[in-house]
C-alpha cells in the first residue's frame, strides 16, 4: 500500500532585516507565494528558531523579545487559518509565574488553536545567557496533520492522519553541552516510536535541490525564502554543514 504524503514548508527568514512586525509582514508575503504554489495541499509550515527576531540575545533583549511573542503567535494563528494547516513558530517565552525565559516553539492547528509547545532542552552557550532548560525535556505529542492520499502520479485526496511527533530545537541534536557521550543519543532515544521528528534551526543559507524523502509517510519539503529582492518558493533539501549546530 502506498504511503500517505505530507507536504511540509520551511519558512526561511532573515530576522536581521528589521523589527518583529516588519519581519512578520515579509513572512506573510512568502506565505502568499506559498499558497499560489502549493494550494490547499500543505500539511505543516515550520518557521525557524526565534525566527522573527535576533537570535543573539542578553537578558534584557530576551525580555523585549518575549514581549513580541503574542504578536508572533497571532501571526501563526492567522497563517494557519489561511493555509488550513498546522503552523510552528519559534519565539522567546516568558513564564509569568516564575519569570523564567525559554527558547520555545509553539504549534497551532488549522483553526489557530495552540496544540503543542516545546521548550529547548539542550541550550547552546548563547542561550544560557538568558534561557533556562526545558522543564519536561524531550517529549512526544500527537498532531492530526493534513496528508494526501496516493492516487495516480500526483496524490490529491486530502485527509487527516494522527501523527506522533517529537520536537527539538537546533542544539538538541547534539550531546548535552557537547559533554555527554555521543552514544547517549538523547534525542534519538526520545524519538523512538515517533512518525515525525521536527527540528528547528536558526537562519541558515542553503544550497538546494529537489527531493522526495521515502518513509512510512512521504515528506515533500518546500522552502520559502527571500532571494535578492524577490520572493520564491521551491522544493528543497539542505546539504550538511560542518559547523556545530546551535
N, C-alpha and C positions, 0 to 999 in steps of 0.2 A: 504494500500500500504506500503510495507516495506521501511524503510528509507535508504538513502544513507549511505555509510560507509567512514569515514575519518580516514586514518592512520596517527597518529602523533608520531614522535620520539622525545624524550627528551635527549639531549646530556649532560651527566654528566661529568664535567671536574674537574680537581684539579689544579687550576692555580698557586698553591704554588710550583709546581714541577719544574718550570723553566721560562725563558723569553717567551714573546709572540710568537715568531716564533717557538720555540720548542713546546709550548703548542698547536699551530695550527697543527703542524706535528703529534702530538699524536692524536689530534681530527680527522685528516684525516684517521688514521688507524682505528678508531672506525667507521667512515663513510664507509670505505671499507667493514668492517664486516657487517654493516647495509645493504649495497647493496646485499651482499650474502644472508642475511636473509630475507629481505623484497622485493627484486627485484624492480619492477617498480611500486609498489603499494603505495608508500609513498606520502602523500599529503603535509606534513608540518614537518619540522625539527626545533626544538627550542633549542637554547643554553642558558646558564644561564646569569643572571645579571652580567655584567662585567666579562664574563666567561673565558677570556683568559689572565687575569692578576689579580693582587691582588685587593681585594675589599677595604681594609683599606688603604685610601689614604689621604695625605695632599695636599695642593695646588700645590706644585712642583711635587709631584708624579702623580697628576691628569693631569698636563700639559704633563708629559712624556707619560702617558697612552693615552692621546688624540693623541699624535704623532703616536701611533700604530694603530689608527682607520682605516687608509687607508689599512693597511695590513689585518686587520680583515674583512673589507668589501670586499676586493679582494678574501679572502678565502671563504666568504659567497657566492659570485657570482659564483666562480668556483665550489663550492659544490652544489649549486642549479642547475647548468647546468649538473653536473654529475648525480644528483638524479632526475632531471627533476621535481622538486617540489619547493615550497616556503621554504626559509630558514630565520630564525630570529636570530639575534645575539645581545648581549649586549656589550656596549662599552662606553667609555668616549667621549663626543662630545664637541668640542671647536667651538664656533661661531666666525668666523673670523672677523666679523664686530664689535661685542661688547666685545669680549674677554671672554664672559661668558662660563662656562662649565656646561654640563648637564650629568646626568646619563641616558643614552639613549639606545633605542633598534631600530634596523633597519631591515626591511623585504625586501628581494629580491625575485623576481619570478623565474620561471624555466629558463628564459633566462639570469638571472643575473642582471636584471634591478631593481633599487630601487623603490618599490611601496608603502612603508609606513615607517614613522618614528614617534617615540613617545618618549617624554622626561618625566622622572619620576615626578609625581605631588606631592605626599606626601613624602618628604625627611625624611630619618632616620637621627638621630643626627650625625652619622658618615658621611653621605652625605653632611650635612650642612657645613662641614669644607671646602668644595671646590666647591660644585654644587649649582645651583640655580633651583628653581622650574620651571616646565613646563610653557611656556607662553600661552599654549592653554588649559591646563587641560585635563581631560579625554575626549576622542573623539572616534567616530566610523569610521571605514574605510571599504571599500568594497574590498574583495580579491576573485579572481577567482581560487579557490582551486581544486586540483585534488581529486576526490572522486571515490569510487567504487559503481557501481550499483548492487543491490541484484540480485542473480541468483544462486539457489542451496544453499548448506551449506557454500560455500566459494565464496563470490562475487568477480568478476574479471573484469567485463566490466568497463573500465575507461572513465570518462567524467569530465567535469568542472562544478563547481557549484559556483555561486556568493554568497559569504558568508559575512554577516555583522559581523565585528569583533570589539570588544573593547579591547584595550591593557592596561596592567597595569604592574607595577614592584614592587614586594615584599611588601614594606611598604604601597603601595597604597591600600591594602586590609583593612588596619586599619583606625580608625578615624584620622583625620588630627592632627599630632603631639601627638597623644593619648589624645588630649584635646577636640576635637569635640564630641558631644553626639553620642553614639552608634546608636541611632535611626536615625541619619542623613543618614546613608547608602550611602555615597558618590559614591563609585564605583558601587554598585548595582543599584543605581538610574541612573547613567550614562550608564549602560549596558542594560537598558530596550530596548527591540527590537532587541538585538544582537542575532545572531545564535551561536556565539563562544566568550568566554572571555579568552584571553591569559594572564596569569600572570607569570612573570619571577621571579625566586628566585636565590639567591646566592647558592654556593655549599652546598648541604645537603646530608647526608648519609642515605640511605633508607633501610628499611625492605620492601620487595616487594612480591607481589603475582599476579597471572594473574587475569585480569578483563576485562569486556566489559561494557562500560557505555551506558545506554539507554537514548536516547534523540531524537529529530527530525532528528538528524544526528548522527549515532553511531560513537563513537570515539575509535579507537584502539590505545593504548598508549604504545610505546616501549621506554625503557630506555637503552641508550648506555653508558657504564661506564667502567673505568679501574677496574680490580679486581685481586689484589695480583699477579701482574706481567703478567697477561694475559688479553685479551680483551673479553668482552662478550656483547651480545645484547639480551634483553629479554622483554617480555610484563610485565608491572608493574603497581602497584598502590601504592602510598605513604600513610603511616599512618600519622595521625595528630600528630604534636609536640606541646608541651605546651609552649615552649619558644616563645616570641613575634617575629613575622616576621619583617624583616628589609625592 
